[in-house]
Amino acid sequence: MSEKQVLPRVEHGQRPVLSFNERQFGKPGRHLADLSREERRVAVQELGYPAFRADQLSRHYFEHLTVDPDQMSDLPAAQRGALASNMLPTLLTQEKAQLADKGATLKVLWKLFDGAVIESVLMAYPDRTTLCISSQAGCGMACPFCATGQGGLMRNLTAAEIVEQVRLNMGLAHEGAVTVAAKSDPRSVTNIVFMGMGEPLANYKAMAEAIRRIASPAPEGFGISARNITVSTVGIVPGIHKLAELGLPLTLAVSLHAPDDDLRDDLIPVNTRYKVGELLDAARHYFVRTGRRVSIEYALIKDMNDQAWRAKLLADELNTRGRGWVHVNPIPLNPTPGSIWTASTKRAQQLFVDTLREADIPTTIRDTRGADIDGACGQLAATEIDPEHIAARAAKAQQAVARRVADSDQQAKLK
Ligand code: SAH
């Protein structure tokens, strides 16, 4: 028997409020990366230059990863400055960079034009380099175990702000900012995951536009294979259906964390809108439509969602919808400010994994990167902003959940 997690006795709290509305409305000026190739040609013509200048600019941006007019020697010197300042305004400024995992992980805090902040995490592996990017400044989904959710939603990012995270990190990777033993530099970014701050499907249009830029070959975009791009969601069902129609072989990751509505209503507040059954049906539909195996993310929280019976229930929910369409990634819970929850014990984790595997569900524990620099899953909060607020909100939200869970256990025992 594992030791029981201590649940503090507190008053009942309100369920957290979901927020799809932005607190801050500023939008940066138009940027080349917001536009399709055709739109760029039109924009350049409107500025009074020939359309082919748009392709030249695009090559500098997407191939050479530069926005510096001095390096654009194929453009007439007299036009460079005006083209760059009109089409390539500065969107992100690097505020802080932190290395972890012996230099293999780099977390960068970026400031946006209006002072909003976001984070990205670059991770080098022997066989690939993965970049984790943000889709929103903050997040409105209010999941009580996630640091980002405690600060609320500041605003959606534009497509170009998302794309700029990729360009700037590709530049950092080329400069050798991250290294893994036995692998020579420079590196190129091979994989993109929308697993930073924000809910990508709550900012669908900008996310989809950014994905087009990331996946299209130069000069339209960076040419990173769509198969290597993962969109992770709390489970916004209409967004999953839209993504299935995008016509790209993206990987869909669903942050499930509980196989039953009782617990998931508390852990993922948007579950009160889109229930587990409906969500898994949408995930299955995504697989059928795209042929892409779906990832189920499951943060193992001690005595909260890590029981063997929940592993069995999860396996049943997945298997009743078909075989070979899904893959489960349990993640030991990462610590967040003010959290009263901890990761499952190794034993509970192993039992959870074994139970899934015995039910024929491919299961891999996800490795955690950047935990000591608050760069791991659920830790991105741009914490220099207001760590106390985040800690206080997390503690309050978690205590309310703990209380409800304790109550329902109690009621179950009385029955
Ligand atoms: N909003 C999207 C994208 C963020 S991805 C989503 O939720 O899927 C970040 C991932 O980290 C999600 O799977 C999230 O549930 C998970 N996560 C959040 N807090 C965590 C924590 N403390 N420990 C481990 N994983 C966490």
Residues whose N, C-alpha, C, O or C-beta is under 5 A from the ligand:
A	BS01	SAH	F145 C146 F194 M195 G196 G198 E199 P200 S232 T233 V234 S255 E297 A299 I331 P332 L333 N334 T336 C377 G378
